[in-house]
């Protein structure tokens, strides 16, 4: 059973390699209001390390990360 999480913006970053997933998430987070969530899916395994590191340095928050086969889905809340 998968828990549903509310997202305000959904990105498909599948097939993109570093640094593009981070660049796209960084641009997208500026399009939502503080407190809203960006959901993204990617296939680059580097996002498992890169997204939490980026969120920490920018003051945003990774709410959840989920891996389904090669697809990594993550939800980032804008805090600033």
Long-range contacts (C-beta under 8 A, 24 or more apart in sequence): 2-66, 3-64, 5-37, 5-39, 5-63, 5-64, 5-75, 6-37, 7-37, 7-38, 7-39, 7-75, 8-32, 8-33, 8-36, 8-37, 8-38, 9-36, 9-37, 9-38, 9-39, 10-38, 10-39, 10-40, 11-38, 11-39, 11-40, 11-41, 12-40, 12-41, 13-40, 13-41, 13-42, 13-43, 13-44, 13-47, 14-41, 14-42, 14-43, 14-71, 15-43, 16-42, 16-43, 16-44, 17-44, 17-46, 18-44, 18-46, 18-47, 18-50, 19-50, 21-46, 21-47, 21-50, 21-51, 22-47, 22-50, 22-51, 22-54, 25-51, 25-54, 25-76, 26-54, 26-58, 29-58, 29-60, 29-76, 29-78, 32-78, 33-78, 34-78, 34-79, 34-80, 35-77, 35-78, 35-79, 36-77, 36-78, 37-63, 37-75, 37-76, 37-77, 37-78, 38-75, 38-76, 38-78, 39-73, 39-74, 39-75, 40-73, 40-74, 40-76, 41-71, 41-72, 41-73, 42-71, 42-72, 42-74, 43-70, 43-71, 43-72, 44-72, 45-72, 47-72, 47-74, 48-72, 51-76
